[in-house]
Amino acid sequence: MGILHVIDSVTLSSSSDRWSCDLNGEGTFRVKDIRLVLDDIDLPALSVETRWVRYVLIKVNVFAWRARLDRLPTRLNLSKRGILTNSIACPICDSAQEDVHHLFFGCTMAKDLSSLICRWRNLLWTAMVSFSDWDAWFLSTRLSSKLKSLLEGVFLTAWWSIWSFRNRLLFDDVPPRRSRIFDDLVSCSFNWCTDSRKPTPLFMYQ
């Protein structure tokens, strides 16, 4: 009786069935509207706009985006999810717990690599502890828009290199050579950060 009472007030249209969506107020379905709703639900808000650097591979851009959101499986994040690890210490320097800020800014490898990048390009480097600090430093760096975008590509590549080194250190039978990471970074930057296959001055050896 309850169901009959509910459907008694329903009036069916003689038109053909069709999908209807009220997200945009037009009654039409668009993938963009669904994506925006899901992003508002699932993605945390960032204090700065996420930038995508066209000079580096898509996977490197995605990696940097995940790092900024603290969505990498660092030892600290794994422990928070209840996944047991032998230690939450940084596997590279073993001097602090491994989170994204330590890994890319506080670890001795990250500091050394950042310092070498700045020395390479005659830029002043200051100590920092977070992506927000890096954003402030990057904003204050005076370069042309193209060279600045290329410089950002180098740092994205550096973070990618640190994460790759960390994973090889944990999972490879033969540990990687720390002394090679800067040379590998220069090589990757030269190969990835190019415009129409012509090397730019930022990535040429001096």
N, C-alpha and C positions, 0 to 999 in steps of 0.2 A: 504494500500500500504506500509506503514511503517513497519508493522509486516512482510509482505511477503519479504521485503528487508532484514530484520534481519535474518529470518530463511533460506533464500536462500543460505547463506554461511555455514549453518550447515550441517555437514556430519555425519550421524548416523552409529554407528558400528553395525555389525551383532552379536556381542557377547552379552551375558546376562547382564542385568543391575546389578550393584553392587555399594556398598558404597565406596567412596574414600575420603581420608583425607590427606591434605598436611602439617599438623602441624609438622610431623617428617621427611618429605622429602622422605618417603618410600611409600606413597600412601595408607598406612594401618591405620585403626582406632584403637587407644588405649585409654582406659579411663584415664590412667595416663596423657596423653598429654592434654586432655581436662581439667583435674583437675588443672594442672600447669598453663594453660592459665587463668582459672577462678580465681585461687589464685592470680596471678599477677594483675588481674583487681580489685578484690574485697578486698583483704586483705592488710592492711597497713604494711609497713616494720617495723620490730622491730630492735632495736639496739643490742639486745642479742637474742641468739637462744632460742626458746621455748623448755623447757624440759618436758618430760613426766615421772612421777614417778610411777613405777610399783607396789609399795607397797600400793597405795591408789586406791579408786574406780575410774572408768573411768569418772563418772560424776564430781568428784572433780577435776580431771585433766582438763576436759573441762571448768569447772567453772574458774579455775585459768588462763587458756588460754584466756578466754573472759575478765577476769578482767584486765589482762595485756594489752589487746587491747582496754580497756576502753569501752567495749560493754555491761556493766551491766546497768540495768535501775535504776541508781541512781537518786536522785531528781534533781541534776544539769543536767544530760543527758535528763531527761524527760522534764525539762523546756526548754532546747535547741530545743527539737522536737515540742514545742508548746503544750505539754500536761500540762495543768494547775495543779499545786499542791498548797496546802495551804502554804507551806514553802519549801525552798530548803536547810534549815538547817539540819544538821545531827540529826536524830531522837534519837540517843543514848546519845550524849553529848550536843547537841544544841549550840555548840560553834563556828561552822564554816559551810560553805556550804558542802553539801554531794557530794563528788566525790570519785573515787576509792582510790586516794592517801590519802585523809583524813580518809576515812573509815577504811583502813587497816594499816595506819601508824600514822596518826595524832590524831585520836580519843583517848580519855582516855582509853576506853576499849581495843583498839588495842595495845596501849603502855603497859598497865598492863599485857595483855595476853602474849605479846612478852617477857616482862621482866620475867614473871613466867616460860616460856619455857626455857629461858636461865639459870635461877637460878636452874631449875630442872636438867639441864644437865651441870651445872658449866661452862657456856660459858659467855663471856663478851658481853654485849649488848650495842649498842650505838644508840642514837636517829637517826631516818631517816624519810624521807618524801616521798619516791617514791620506785617503784620496782627497779629502777636502783641502788638506795642506798642499798636496800636489796641484790641485786645481788653482789655488791662490798663486803658487809659484809660477805655474804655466801661464796664467793670465798676465802676470807682471813681466814675462819674458818678451822682449822687443825683437820681433822678427817679422818679415813679410808674411802674409796670410798663408802662402803656399809653403814656405819653409817652416812655419809654425805647425801646419798640418803634418808635414813630413816628420818634424821632431816628435809630435804626438805619436805618430806611427812607430818611431823608434822605441818610445817608452812602452807602448802596447806590446811590441815585439819583445822587449826586455822582460816584462811581466810574464809573457808566454814562455820565454826561455827559462825563467826561474821556476815556474810551475813544472815545466818539462824536466828540468834538472832534478827537482824534488822527487818527481815520480820515478825517474830512472834510479835515483839513489835508493828509493824504497823497494823497488820491484825488479830491477835488473840484476842479473848474476854478477856482472862486472860493473862496479861503480863508475859514474861519469867523472871526467876530469874537470875540476873546478877552474883550472887555469885556461880552459878552452872556451868558457862561456862567453867572454867578451868578443873573441874572434868569431865565434859562431853567430853572435848577435849582429856583428858588422856584416857578415856574409848574408844572413837572412834579410837584413835591412836593405842591402844592395840589391838582392834578388826580388824582394817584395815591393819595396818603396821606390818604384820607378814610374816615370811618366812616359807613356808611349815607347817603352823599352829603351829610353835614353836616361842614363844616370844623371841625377841632379847633383849640384855641388855639395849638398848636405851629406851625401852618402859616398863621396869619393875620398879615398885616402889622401892625407896631406903629407 
